[in-house]
């Protein structure tokens, strides 16, 4: 069984004259591999979190990027000689190697979930607690605005959304498949099954 650990909880807030945000950064340990999902853009928080796990950058086998917003990937510069993957390609230096279905060498499901960004991908990880969806910016809030009832999750406005219908369909898919969801900016939440959720 894979183990999922949130190393950095994503935040997003308006400051005077600028926006301050980093995404949720997740460590997945599966099949002897340590996979870092969305390394974010806060160097100090990430390095500190790795250190607390007893890890250094060299211990990471590869980095997975859910989508190409810079607050999700800027910290790749802290990792030298590590493969970077997106939803269908392994980037190894100048080599681009295609894959599909699962993360290479694991059973972690890789599913295209467009809407917030066209290329956005969600990882579905089977853990002993249930299926954890690392959905990142399909769901995100500025600090203090998170709401976990079903309607709010489906309809939460996203100022960076690319396609509304796709976003809605992707959100429905994730909420149907997952037991827990890790959002891009906000706290992990549990999905309540087989009932109308908190309308
Ligand atoms: Zn984004």
py3Dmol code that shows the C-alpha trace and the ligand (Angstrom):
import py3Dmol

protein = """\
ATOM      1  CA  UNK A   1       0.000   0.000   0.000  1.00  0.00           C
ATOM      2  CA  UNK A   2       1.179   3.453  -0.817  1.00  0.00           C
ATOM      3  CA  UNK A   3       1.663   6.082   1.849  1.00  0.00           C
ATOM      4  CA  UNK A   4       0.670   9.680   1.208  1.00  0.00           C
ATOM      5  CA  UNK A   5       2.019  12.519   3.289  1.00  0.00           C
ATOM      6  CA  UNK A   6       1.332  16.213   2.867  1.00  0.00           C
ATOM      7  CA  UNK A   7       4.695  17.926   3.275  1.00  0.00           C
ATOM      8  CA  UNK A   8       3.437  21.454   2.728  1.00  0.00           C
ATOM      9  CA  UNK A   9      -0.207  22.474   3.023  1.00  0.00           C
ATOM     10  CA  UNK A  10      -0.985  24.866   0.185  1.00  0.00           C
ATOM     11  CA  UNK A  11      -1.993  28.419   1.000  1.00  0.00           C
ATOM     12  CA  UNK A  12      -3.097  31.443  -1.015  1.00  0.00           C
ATOM     13  CA  UNK A  13      -3.614  34.958   0.251  1.00  0.00           C
ATOM     14  CA  UNK A  14      -3.862  38.526  -0.918  1.00  0.00           C
ATOM     15  CA  UNK A  15      -1.202  40.822   0.472  1.00  0.00           C
ATOM     16  CA  UNK A  16      -0.776  44.527  -0.078  1.00  0.00           C
ATOM     17  CA  UNK A  17       0.126  44.783  -3.757  1.00  0.00           C
ATOM     18  CA  UNK A  18       0.809  41.090  -4.375  1.00  0.00           C
ATOM     19  CA  UNK A  19      -0.505  37.573  -4.070  1.00  0.00           C
ATOM     20  CA  UNK A  20       1.221  35.016  -1.851  1.00  0.00           C
ATOM     21  CA  UNK A  21       0.763  31.312  -2.528  1.00  0.00           C
ATOM     22  CA  UNK A  22       2.349  27.940  -2.667  1.00  0.00           C
ATOM     23  CA  UNK A  23       0.572  24.698  -3.475  1.00  0.00           C
ATOM     24  CA  UNK A  24       0.118  21.513  -1.494  1.00  0.00           C
ATOM     25  CA  UNK A  25       3.271  19.444  -1.829  1.00  0.00           C
ATOM     26  CA  UNK A  26       2.779  15.739  -1.325  1.00  0.00           C
ATOM     27  CA  UNK A  27       5.207  12.895  -0.745  1.00  0.00           C
ATOM     28  CA  UNK A  28       3.997   9.541  -2.042  1.00  0.00           C
ATOM     29  CA  UNK A  29       5.867   6.394  -1.098  1.00  0.00           C
ATOM     30  CA  UNK A  30       4.904   3.490  -3.315  1.00  0.00           C
ATOM     31  CA  UNK A  31       6.672   0.367  -4.550  1.00  0.00           C
ATOM     32  CA  UNK A  32       9.970   1.482  -3.054  1.00  0.00           C
ATOM     33  CA  UNK A  33       9.790   4.872  -4.761  1.00  0.00           C
ATOM     34  CA  UNK A  34       9.570   8.313  -3.247  1.00  0.00           C
ATOM     35  CA  UNK A  35       7.580  10.595  -5.500  1.00  0.00           C
ATOM     36  CA  UNK A  36       7.227  14.286  -4.850  1.00  0.00           C
ATOM     37  CA  UNK A  37       4.018  15.759  -6.230  1.00  0.00           C
ATOM     38  CA  UNK A  38       3.970  19.493  -7.033  1.00  0.00           C
ATOM     39  CA  UNK A  39       7.070  20.798  -5.218  1.00  0.00           C
ATOM     40  CA  UNK A  40       5.532  24.283  -5.009  1.00  0.00           C
ATOM     41  CA  UNK A  41       7.425  27.553  -4.708  1.00  0.00           C
ATOM     42  CA  UNK A  42       8.225  28.012  -1.010  1.00  0.00           C
ATOM     43  CA  UNK A  43      11.828  26.762  -0.744  1.00  0.00           C
ATOM     44  CA  UNK A  44      12.177  27.037   3.031  1.00  0.00           C
ATOM     45  CA  UNK A  45       8.942  25.184   3.835  1.00  0.00           C
ATOM     46  CA  UNK A  46       9.730  22.351   1.431  1.00  0.00           C
ATOM     47  CA  UNK A  47      13.349  21.848   2.531  1.00  0.00           C
ATOM     48  CA  UNK A  48      12.316  21.963   6.165  1.00  0.00           C
ATOM     49  CA  UNK A  49       9.535  19.422   5.590  1.00  0.00           C
ATOM     50  CA  UNK A  50      11.904  17.044   3.792  1.00  0.00           C
ATOM     51  CA  UNK A  51      14.402  17.369   6.624  1.00  0.00           C
ATOM     52  CA  UNK A  52      11.711  16.495   9.166  1.00  0.00           C
ATOM     53  CA  UNK A  53      11.105  13.288   7.168  1.00  0.00           C
ATOM     54  CA  UNK A  54      14.824  12.541   7.324  1.00  0.00           C
ATOM     55  CA  UNK A  55      15.094  13.102   3.584  1.00  0.00           C
ATOM     56  CA  UNK A  56      17.213  15.249   1.314  1.00  0.00           C
ATOM     57  CA  UNK A  57      16.609  16.182  -2.304  1.00  0.00           C
ATOM     58  CA  UNK A  58      18.695  13.179  -3.400  1.00  0.00           C
ATOM     59  CA  UNK A  59      16.217  10.752  -1.862  1.00  0.00           C
ATOM     60  CA  UNK A  60      13.437  11.765  -4.245  1.00  0.00           C
ATOM     61  CA  UNK A  61      13.070   9.341  -7.163  1.00  0.00           C
ATOM     62  CA  UNK A  62      10.988  11.624  -9.311  1.00  0.00           C
ATOM     63  CA  UNK A  63       8.810  14.702  -9.311  1.00  0.00           C
ATOM     64  CA  UNK A  64       5.275  14.763 -10.626  1.00  0.00           C
ATOM     65  CA  UNK A  65       3.732  18.033 -11.807  1.00  0.00           C
ATOM     66  CA  UNK A  66      -0.086  18.160 -11.928  1.00  0.00           C
ATOM     67  CA  UNK A  67      -0.198  21.268 -14.145  1.00  0.00           C
ATOM     68  CA  UNK A  68       2.033  24.080 -15.302  1.00  0.00           C
ATOM     69  CA  UNK A  69       1.168  26.955 -13.003  1.00  0.00           C
ATOM     70  CA  UNK A  70       4.456  28.265 -11.630  1.00  0.00           C
ATOM     71  CA  UNK A  71       3.403  28.151  -7.968  1.00  0.00           C
ATOM     72  CA  UNK A  72       3.241  24.362  -8.413  1.00  0.00           C
ATOM     73  CA  UNK A  73       6.635  23.713  -9.970  1.00  0.00           C
ATOM     74  CA  UNK A  74       9.154  26.499  -9.260  1.00  0.00           C
ATOM     75  CA  UNK A  75      10.935  24.361  -6.651  1.00  0.00           C
ATOM     76  CA  UNK A  76      12.023  21.804  -9.266  1.00  0.00           C
ATOM     77  CA  UNK A  77      15.170  23.946  -9.364  1.00  0.00           C
ATOM     78  CA  UNK A  78      16.095  22.529  -5.940  1.00  0.00           C
ATOM     79  CA  UNK A  79      16.357  19.014  -7.398  1.00  0.00           C
ATOM     80  CA  UNK A  80      19.196  18.128  -9.728  1.00  0.00           C
ATOM     81  CA  UNK A  81      19.196  15.092 -11.994  1.00  0.00           C
ATOM     82  CA  UNK A  82      15.677  14.046 -11.036  1.00  0.00           C
ATOM     83  CA  UNK A  83      13.155  12.970 -13.660  1.00  0.00           C
ATOM     84  CA  UNK A  84      10.156  15.269 -13.921  1.00  0.00           C
ATOM     85  CA  UNK A  85       6.822  13.790 -14.990  1.00  0.00           C
ATOM     86  CA  UNK A  86       3.560  15.287 -16.067  1.00  0.00           C
ATOM     87  CA  UNK A  87       0.326  13.448 -16.924  1.00  0.00           C
ATOM     88  CA  UNK A  88       1.793  11.567 -19.888  1.00  0.00           C
ATOM     89  CA  UNK A  89       5.522  12.217 -20.241  1.00  0.00           C
ATOM     90  CA  UNK A  90       8.758  11.540 -18.364  1.00  0.00           C
ATOM     91  CA  UNK A  91      11.244  14.403 -18.890  1.00  0.00           C
ATOM     92  CA  UNK A  92      14.773  13.065 -18.440  1.00  0.00           C
ATOM     93  CA  UNK A  93      17.215  15.707 -19.636  1.00  0.00           C
ATOM     94  CA  UNK A  94      16.451  16.084 -23.333  1.00  0.00           C
ATOM     95  CA  UNK A  95      14.494  12.824 -23.511  1.00  0.00           C
ATOM     96  CA  UNK A  96      10.699  12.807 -23.532  1.00  0.00           C
ATOM     97  CA  UNK A  97       9.319   9.352 -22.795  1.00  0.00           C
ATOM     98  CA  UNK A  98       5.585   8.723 -23.020  1.00  0.00           C
ATOM     99  CA  UNK A  99       3.580   6.771 -20.490  1.00  0.00           C
ATOM    100  CA  UNK A 100      -0.099   6.404 -19.676  1.00  0.00           C
ATOM    101  CA  UNK A 101      -2.488   4.993 -17.108  1.00  0.00           C
ATOM    102  CA  UNK A 102      -0.287   4.646 -14.042  1.00  0.00           C
ATOM    103  CA  UNK A 103       2.826   6.323 -12.704  1.00  0.00           C
ATOM    104  CA  UNK A 104       5.784   4.287 -13.977  1.00  0.00           C
ATOM    105  CA  UNK A 105       6.687   1.463 -11.597  1.00  0.00           C
ATOM    106  CA  UNK A 106       3.592   1.912  -9.405  1.00  0.00           C
ATOM    107  CA  UNK A 107      -0.170   1.310  -9.334  1.00  0.00           C
ATOM    108  CA  UNK A 108      -0.919   5.000  -8.889  1.00  0.00           C
ATOM    109  CA  UNK A 109      -3.623   5.975 -11.316  1.00  0.00           C
ATOM    110  CA  UNK A 110      -3.012   9.019 -13.508  1.00  0.00           C
ATOM    111  CA  UNK A 111      -6.210  10.624 -14.789  1.00  0.00           C
ATOM    112  CA  UNK A 112      -6.639  13.670 -16.997  1.00  0.00           C
ATOM    113  CA  UNK A 113      -8.862  16.187 -15.142  1.00  0.00           C
ATOM    114  CA  UNK A 114      -8.968  19.385 -17.203  1.00  0.00           C
ATOM    115  CA  UNK A 115     -10.861  22.560 -16.396  1.00  0.00           C
ATOM    116  CA  UNK A 116      -8.678  24.618 -14.078  1.00  0.00           C
ATOM    117  CA  UNK A 117      -5.862  24.024 -16.561  1.00  0.00           C
ATOM    118  CA  UNK A 118      -6.189  22.027 -19.764  1.00  0.00           C
ATOM    119  CA  UNK A 119      -3.289  19.762 -18.839  1.00  0.00           C
ATOM    120  CA  UNK A 120      -4.254  19.173 -15.219  1.00  0.00           C
ATOM    121  CA  UNK A 121      -3.888  15.607 -14.004  1.00  0.00           C
ATOM    122  CA  UNK A 122      -5.125  13.973 -10.820  1.00  0.00           C
ATOM    123  CA  UNK A 123      -3.347  11.094  -9.095  1.00  0.00           C
ATOM    124  CA  UNK A 124      -5.464   8.468  -7.357  1.00  0.00           C
ATOM    125  CA  UNK A 125      -3.443   6.679  -4.707  1.00  0.00           C
ATOM    126  CA  UNK A 126      -4.684   3.550  -2.884  1.00  0.00           C
ATOM    127  CA  UNK A 127      -3.737   3.761   0.779  1.00  0.00           C
ATOM    128  CA  UNK A 128      -4.869   1.793   3.809  1.00  0.00           C
ATOM    129  CA  UNK A 129      -7.195   4.671   4.694  1.00  0.00           C
ATOM    130  CA  UNK A 130      -8.806   4.620   1.237  1.00  0.00           C
ATOM    131  CA  UNK A 131      -8.260   6.294  -2.113  1.00  0.00           C
ATOM    132  CA  UNK A 132      -6.513   9.641  -1.878  1.00  0.00           C
ATOM    133  CA  UNK A 133      -6.929  11.956  -4.857  1.00  0.00           C
ATOM    134  CA  UNK A 134      -4.122  14.452  -5.289  1.00  0.00           C
ATOM    135  CA  UNK A 135      -6.299  16.838  -7.247  1.00  0.00           C
ATOM    136  CA  UNK A 136      -4.455  20.085  -6.547  1.00  0.00           C
ATOM    137  CA  UNK A 137      -6.143  23.087  -8.204  1.00  0.00           C
ATOM    138  CA  UNK A 138      -9.402  21.384  -9.156  1.00  0.00           C
ATOM    139  CA  UNK A 139     -10.163  22.547  -5.624  1.00  0.00           C
ATOM    140  CA  UNK A 140      -8.519  25.545  -4.016  1.00  0.00           C
ATOM    141  CA  UNK A 141      -9.387  28.486  -1.823  1.00  0.00           C
ATOM    142  CA  UNK A 142      -7.825  31.581  -0.448  1.00  0.00           C
ATOM    143  CA  UNK A 143      -7.016  31.143   3.246  1.00  0.00           C
ATOM    144  CA  UNK A 144     -10.090  30.873   5.440  1.00  0.00           C
ATOM    145  CA  UNK A 145     -12.584  30.411   2.571  1.00  0.00           C
ATOM    146  CA  UNK A 146     -12.581  26.600   2.255  1.00  0.00           C
ATOM    147  CA  UNK A 147     -16.006  24.919   2.262  1.00  0.00           C
ATOM    148  CA  UNK A 148     -16.331  21.147   2.046  1.00  0.00           C
ATOM    149  CA  UNK A 149     -20.037  20.623   1.398  1.00  0.00           C
ATOM    150  CA  UNK A 150     -20.736  18.952  -1.921  1.00  0.00           C
ATOM    151  CA  UNK A 151     -22.357  21.935  -3.627  1.00  0.00           C
ATOM    152  CA  UNK A 152     -19.595  24.313  -2.629  1.00  0.00           C
ATOM    153  CA  UNK A 153     -16.973  21.849  -3.810  1.00  0.00           C
ATOM    154  CA  UNK A 154     -18.623  21.493  -7.204  1.00  0.00           C
ATOM    155  CA  UNK A 155     -19.436  25.150  -7.712  1.00  0.00           C
ATOM    156  CA  UNK A 156     -16.576  26.952  -6.005  1.00  0.00           C
ATOM    157  CA  UNK A 157     -15.548  29.800  -8.264  1.00  0.00           C
ATOM    158  CA  UNK A 158     -12.069  29.581  -9.747  1.00  0.00           C
ATOM    159  CA  UNK A 159     -10.708  32.849 -11.089  1.00  0.00           C
ATOM    160  CA  UNK A 160      -8.057  30.973 -13.111  1.00  0.00           C
ATOM    161  CA  UNK A 161     -10.407  28.380 -14.637  1.00  0.00           C
ATOM    162  CA  UNK A 162      -9.945  27.582 -18.327  1.00  0.00           C
ATOM    163  CA  UNK A 163     -13.191  25.691 -19.017  1.00  0.00           C
ATOM    164  CA  UNK A 164     -16.235  25.594 -16.767  1.00  0.00           C
ATOM    165  CA  UNK A 165     -17.871  22.396 -18.088  1.00  0.00           C
ATOM    166  CA  UNK A 166     -14.607  20.496 -17.938  1.00  0.00           C
ATOM    167  CA  UNK A 167     -13.932  21.753 -14.427  1.00  0.00           C
ATOM    168  CA  UNK A 168     -17.341  20.608 -13.221  1.00  0.00           C
ATOM    169  CA  UNK A 169     -16.957  17.185 -14.841  1.00  0.00           C
ATOM    170  CA  UNK A 170     -13.463  16.759 -13.381  1.00  0.00           C
ATOM    171  CA  UNK A 171     -14.632  17.760  -9.918  1.00  0.00           C
ATOM    172  CA  UNK A 172     -17.524  15.243 -10.110  1.00  0.00           C
ATOM    173  CA  UNK A 173     -15.191  12.487 -11.214  1.00  0.00           C
ATOM    174  CA  UNK A 174     -12.766  13.113  -8.349  1.00  0.00           C
ATOM    175  CA  UNK A 175     -15.527  13.320  -5.728  1.00  0.00           C
ATOM    176  CA  UNK A 176     -16.994  10.048  -7.029  1.00  0.00           C
ATOM    177  CA  UNK A 177     -13.739   8.095  -7.025  1.00  0.00           C
ATOM    178  CA  UNK A 178     -11.917   9.408  -3.979  1.00  0.00           C
ATOM    179  CA  UNK A 179     -12.255   8.945  -0.230  1.00  0.00           C
ATOM    180  CA  UNK A 180      -9.957  11.867   0.505  1.00  0.00           C
ATOM    181  CA  UNK A 181      -8.972  14.833  -1.642  1.00  0.00           C
ATOM    182  CA  UNK A 182      -5.852  16.957  -1.387  1.00  0.00           C
ATOM    183  CA  UNK A 183      -6.588  20.409  -2.821  1.00  0.00           C
ATOM    184  CA  UNK A 184      -4.035  22.792  -4.306  1.00  0.00           C
ATOM    185  CA  UNK A 185      -4.444  25.461  -1.641  1.00  0.00           C
ATOM    186  CA  UNK A 186      -6.340  24.392   1.475  1.00  0.00           C
ATOM    187  CA  UNK A 187      -6.794  21.393   3.748  1.00  0.00           C
ATOM    188  CA  UNK A 188      -7.278  17.776   2.776  1.00  0.00           C
ATOM    189  CA  UNK A 189     -10.936  16.792   3.066  1.00  0.00           C
ATOM    190  CA  UNK A 190     -12.880  13.545   3.300  1.00  0.00           C
ATOM    191  CA  UNK A 191     -15.529  12.754   0.704  1.00  0.00           C
ATOM    192  CA  UNK A 192     -18.768  11.509   2.205  1.00  0.00           C
ATOM    193  CA  UNK A 193     -20.197   8.613   0.178  1.00  0.00           C
ATOM    194  CA  UNK A 194     -23.725   7.523  -0.589  1.00  0.00           C
ATOM    195  CA  UNK A 195     -25.489  10.483   0.845  1.00  0.00           C
ATOM    196  CA  UNK A 196     -26.399  13.966  -0.033  1.00  0.00           C
ATOM    197  CA  UNK A 197     -23.645  16.030   1.407  1.00  0.00           C
ATOM    198  CA  UNK A 198     -24.427  18.982   3.593  1.00  0.00           C
ATOM    199  CA  UNK A 199     -26.606  20.935   1.221  1.00  0.00           C
TER     200      UNK A 199
END
"""
ligand_1 = """\
1
ZN
Zn -3.189 26.216 -10.828
"""
view = py3Dmol.view(width=600, height=400)
view.addModel(protein, "pdb")
view.setStyle({"model": 0}, {"cartoon": {"style": "trace"}})
view.addModel(ligand_1, "xyz")
view.setStyle({"model": 1}, {"stick": {}})
view.zoomTo()
view.show()
